[in-house]
Structure formats: structure tokens, C-alpha cells
Amino acid sequence: MKKTKSMEDYLEAILMIQEEKGVCRSVDIANHLNFSKPSVSVAVRNLEQDGSITRSRDGSILLTPKGEAIARDILERHRFLTAFFVSIGVDPEVAENDACGMEHSISDESFECFRRWYNTRS
């Protein structure tokens, strides 16, 4: 499966939920992303087939090393971009929304250069 914005959003949400609650279930993802449970079920099945997640017998969702790497990359981008925008005076809610869109579209090369540039000025 090709990495898509939707796939990245799901993996990022799973990681965030796991960090917050220690365990992630489909209903948690539905609530976090404000998606319907049937939509989440389809996505979870696709992520499982892709090898990005596994499901335990109790229904909890676990990131595989592959899924966790993608999720951590996206979450790092999200947090960095949000913090950057807030640091230059963008309203935190606007910064969060802008970061959410940009985290998927910025290339690895541009993100690394941007982060290096920003870190030399902090």
C-alpha cells in the first residue's frame, strides 16, 4: 500500500492515542479523528493488511515497527511545524491546522533543511 495522507493520519492518531491512554481501540480512533466507526474499521483492516498495525485478541490496535516509524515521522513533523508557527505568532489553533496539512505534503529534504535552519536560530 502506498503511503497516503489518510494512512498517515490514522497511524499518527494511533500513536497519539497510545501515548495518551496506553492502548488504542477503533472507537478511540473514531473519536479522535471524528470519523464513523465503519470508516475506521475499513481503514484499520487496510492498515493491518499493509503490515502497519496488528490487532490483539482484546481488540486493541498495535503499531508494527513499520507503522510506528511512519507515525513517529508524521507526529514529529506535526509537532515541529505547530511549534514553529506558534513561535512566530500564529494562533495555536491555526498553527495546529496548518501543521496538519503541511506534515503530509512537505518533502523529506525540505523538512530536514527547514528544521536545520530553524534549529540554528533557536
C-alpha positions in Angstrom: 0.0 0.0 0.0 1.3 3.4 -1.0 1.6 5.9 1.9 -1.4 8.2 1.7 -2.4 11.2 3.8 -5.3 9.2 5.2 -3.0 6.3 6.2 -0.6 8.7 7.8 -3.4 10.4 9.7 -4.6 7.0 11.1 -1.1 5.9 12.1 -0.4 9.3 13.8 -3.7 9.1 15.6 -3.0 5.6 16.8 0.4 6.7 18.2 -1.1 9.8 19.9 -3.8 7.6 21.5 -1.3 5.1 22.7 0.9 7.8 24.2 -2.1 9.3 25.9 -4.0 6.2 27.0 -1.5 3.4 26.7 -3.9 1.4 24.5 -5.8 2.2 21.3 -9.1 0.8 20.0 -11.1 1.5 16.9 -13.6 3.6 18.9 -10.7 5.8 20.1 -9.6 6.4 16.6 -13.2 7.2 15.5 -13.5 9.7 18.4 -10.0 11.2 17.8 -10.5 11.8 14.1 -14.2 12.4 14.2 -14.8 9.6 11.7 -17.5 7.0 11.6 -16.8 3.6 13.1 -17.4 1.8 9.8 -14.9 4.1 8.1 -12.3 3.3 10.8 -13.0 -0.4 10.5 -12.2 -0.3 6.8 -9.0 1.7 7.4 -7.9 -0.5 10.3 -8.3 -3.6 8.1 -6.3 -1.9 5.3 -3.5 -0.9 7.7 -3.4 -4.5 9.1 -3.2 -5.9 5.6 -0.4 -3.5 4.8 1.6 -4.6 7.9 1.4 -1.2 9.6 -0.6 -2.5 12.6 -1.7 -5.6 14.3 -4.7 -6.3 16.5 -4.6 -8.2 19.7 -7.3 -10.6 20.9 -8.8 -8.0 23.1 -9.3 -5.7 20.1 -6.5 -3.2 20.9 -4.5 -1.9 18.0 -0.8 -2.0 18.0 1.7 -0.3 15.6 4.2 -2.6 14.0 7.8 -1.3 13.6 6.8 -0.2 10.1 3.7 1.6 11.2 5.4 3.2 14.2 8.2 4.6 12.0 5.7 6.3 9.8 3.6 7.5 12.7 6.6 8.9 14.6 7.8 10.7 11.4 4.4 12.3 10.9 3.9 13.2 14.5 7.4 14.8 14.7 6.6 16.9 11.6 3.3 17.9 13.1 4.8 18.9 16.5 7.7 20.8 14.9 5.5 22.7 12.4 3.0 23.6 15.1 5.6 24.8 17.5 7.3 26.8 14.7 4.1 28.5 13.7 3.2 29.4 17.3 6.7 30.7 17.8 6.2 33.2 15.0 2.9 34.4 16.3 0.3 32.2 14.6 -2.7 31.4 16.8 -2.3 27.9 18.2 -5.4 26.5 16.7 -4.5 27.9 13.2 -0.9 26.6 13.7 -2.3 23.1 14.6 -4.5 23.0 11.4 -1.8 24.3 9.2 0.8 21.8 10.5 -1.7 19.0 10.0 -1.9 19.8 6.3 1.8 20.5 5.7 3.1 17.5 7.6 1.9 15.3 4.7 3.0 17.5 1.7 6.5 18.7 2.7 9.3 16.6 1.2 11.8 14.9 3.5 14.5 17.1 2.0 12.7 20.4 2.6 11.6 19.4 6.1 15.2 18.5 7.1 16.5 21.7 5.7 13.8 23.7 7.4 14.4 22.0 10.7 18.2 22.6 10.5 17.7 26.2 9.6 15.2 26.8 12.4 17.4 25.0 15.0 20.4 27.2 14.2 18.3 30.2 15.0 16.8 28.9 18.3 
